[in-house]
Amino acid sequence: MQDSERELLFDEWAEHYDESVHEWSQGFPFEGYEAVLDEIARLAHPEPGLSVLDVGIGTGRLAERFVNAGCEVWGMDFSARMLAKVREKLPQVELVKADLLGHWPLPADRRFDRIVSAYVFHEFDLKSKIRFVSTLADHHLVEDGRMIVGDVSFPSEYVREHASIKWAEHWDTDEFYWAADEAREAFHHAGLKAYYHQVSICGGVYVIEPRGGQV
């Protein structure tokens, strides 16, 4: 799918994203969606003044948890209509229109205590996932910061393979769902360490830090 087609798809989805996620909250792929968002927020240990970048902010469902905790929140998304939804709901959030596949117009020296993301990275293959996370950690994370990523994910490649059979009717072969065993190994080779927590039958959360940090 071309970038323009992806943007149009998500612009159209923005109008009913919250409703569709609620409707699909039982079974694949959004089983435990709200629990995954809650776990991201819990592992981030939000507090007043903490700076947070939400990558793929969507309609702001995850960002709202950090705003309510008194954090300074920035949000990045490539869909103008998604960003418009956030602007209506959370006007205090600093918004940036950007595509992870392209240029990120963040200030070069802007670093955050936490970088979070929910249900975004399954759009990209493992190599791209690791590259995006490494770039964010190198250029936009404070020295003792951490990234927390929640997404469609399984504990192992074996479980993911069986899930693809079980949910074949709904499995999108153009997306790249996580398997924690292969992801942890890839993060290790990239100089990052990762802790993984399975939250639901098809959703999990990764805490990622540069080697030497405290997960």
C-alpha positions in Angstrom: 0.0 0.0 0.0 1.4 3.4 -1.0 1.8 6.2 1.6 -1.0 8.2 0.2 -3.4 5.2 0.4 -2.3 4.5 4.0 -2.9 8.1 5.0 -6.4 8.1 3.4 -7.3 4.9 5.1 -6.3 6.2 8.5 -8.0 9.6 7.9 -11.2 7.7 7.2 -10.8 5.4 10.2 -10.3 8.5 12.5 -14.0 9.2 12.4 -15.0 5.8 14.0 -11.7 4.5 15.4 -12.7 4.6 19.1 -16.0 2.8 18.3 -14.4 0.1 16.1 -11.7 -0.7 18.7 -14.5 -1.1 21.3 -16.4 -3.4 19.0 -13.4 -5.5 18.3 -12.2 -5.7 21.9 -13.2 -9.4 22.2 -10.9 -11.7 20.2 -8.2 -10.9 17.6 -6.7 -8.4 17.1 -7.8 -6.0 19.9 -8.5 -8.4 22.8 -7.4 -6.6 25.9 -6.9 -3.2 24.1 -7.6 -1.0 27.1 -5.6 -3.3 29.4 -2.6 -2.9 27.1 -2.9 0.9 27.2 -3.3 0.7 31.0 -0.1 -1.4 31.3 1.8 1.0 29.1 0.9 3.8 31.4 1.6 1.8 34.5 5.1 0.8 33.3 5.9 4.4 32.4 5.3 5.6 36.0 3.7 8.9 34.9 4.0 11.9 37.2 3.5 15.6 36.9 6.2 17.2 34.7 7.3 14.0 33.1 7.9 14.5 29.3 6.3 11.9 27.1 6.3 11.4 23.3 3.4 9.3 22.0 4.4 7.8 18.6 1.3 7.2 16.5 -0.9 9.0 18.9 -4.1 8.2 16.9 -7.1 9.7 18.6 -5.3 10.2 21.9 -6.6 7.2 23.9 -3.1 6.5 25.4 -2.0 10.1 25.6 -5.0 11.0 27.7 -3.7 8.8 30.5 -0.5 10.8 30.6 -2.3 14.2 30.3 -4.5 13.2 33.3 -1.3 12.4 35.3 0.1 15.9 34.7 2.7 14.9 32.1 4.0 17.2 29.3 2.8 15.3 26.2 3.8 15.4 22.6 2.1 13.3 20.0 3.2 12.2 16.5 1.0 10.8 13.8 0.8 10.8 10.0 -3.0 11.2 9.8 -4.2 14.8 9.9 -7.7 13.7 10.9 -6.4 11.6 13.8 -4.4 14.6 15.0 -7.5 16.8 14.6 -9.4 14.4 17.0 -6.6 14.7 19.5 -6.6 18.5 19.2 -10.3 18.6 20.1 -10.0 16.2 23.0 -6.5 17.2 24.4 -5.7 20.7 23.3 -2.7 20.8 25.7 -0.8 18.2 23.7 2.0 19.3 21.3 1.2 17.7 18.0 3.5 16.8 15.1 2.5 15.4 11.8 5.0 12.9 10.6 5.2 9.4 9.1 7.6 6.9 10.7 8.7 5.9 7.2 9.7 9.5 6.3 11.1 12.6 7.9 10.4 13.3 11.6 10.1 17.1 12.2 11.0 16.9 15.9 13.5 19.4 17.2 16.9 17.8 16.9 17.7 18.4 20.6 14.2 17.4 22.0 14.5 14.5 24.3 11.8 12.8 26.4 11.7 10.9 29.7 9.4 8.4 28.1 8.5 7.4 24.6 5.3 5.4 24.3 3.4 3.8 21.4 0.3 1.7 21.1 -0.8 -0.5 18.2 1.5 1.1 15.7 4.6 -0.9 15.1 2.8 -3.9 13.6 2.7 -1.9 10.5 6.4 -2.5 10.0 8.7 -5.5 9.6 11.1 -6.5 12.4 14.1 -4.8 10.9 12.2 -1.5 10.6 10.8 -1.8 14.1 14.3 -2.1 15.5 15.6 0.7 13.4 12.8 3.1 14.5 13.2 2.2 18.1 17.0 2.6 18.0 16.7 6.0 16.3 14.2 7.2 18.9 16.3 5.9 21.7 19.5 7.5 20.3 18.1 10.9 19.4 15.0 11.6 21.5 15.2 9.7 24.8 17.0 11.1 27.9 19.9 9.1 29.2 17.9 7.2 31.8 14.6 7.1 29.9 12.7 4.2 28.6 10.3 3.3 25.7 7.1 1.4 26.4 5.5 -0.2 23.3 2.1 -2.0 23.3 0.9 -3.9 20.3 -0.5 -7.0 18.7 2.1 -9.5 20.1 2.7 -13.1 21.1 5.2 -14.7 23.4 6.9 -16.6 20.7 7.1 -17.3 17.0 5.5 -20.7 17.6 2.5 -19.2 19.3 2.2 -16.5 16.6 2.2 -19.2 13.9 -0.6 -21.1 15.6 -2.5 -17.8 16.1 -2.3 -17.1 12.4 -4.1 -20.4 11.8 -6.6 -19.9 14.5 -7.5 -16.4 13.4 -6.8 -16.9 9.7 -10.1 -15.1 8.7 -8.9 -11.9 10.4 -5.2 -12.2 10.1 -3.7 -9.4 7.9 -0.8 -10.8 6.0 0.4 -7.3 5.1 1.1 -6.6 8.8 3.9 -7.8 11.0 2.7 -8.9 14.4 5.3 -9.2 17.1 6.8 -12.4 18.6 8.6 -11.6 21.9 11.4 -14.2 21.5 12.6 -12.9 18.1 12.0 -9.3 19.2 14.1 -9.6 22.3 17.0 -11.2 20.4 16.8 -8.4 17.7 16.8 -5.7 20.4 19.8 -7.4 22.1 21.8 -7.3 18.8 20.9 -3.6 18.4 22.4 -2.7 21.8 19.0 -2.5 23.6 17.4 -4.6 26.3 13.8 -5.4 26.5 11.3 -6.8 29.0 8.1 -8.3 27.7 4.7 -8.7 29.4 1.9 -10.6 27.7 -1.4 -8.8 28.6 -4.0 -10.6 26.6 -4.2 -13.5 24.1 -2.9 -11.3 21.3 -1.6 -8.1 23.0 1.6 -7.4 24.9 3.9 -4.6 26.2 7.6 -4.1 25.7 9.8 -2.0 28.0 12.9 -1.0 26.0 16.0 0.7 27.3 19.6 1.3 26.1 21.9 -1.3 27.6 22.8 -0.3 31.1 19.4 1.1 32.0 17.2 -0.3 34.6 14.1 -2.1 33.2 
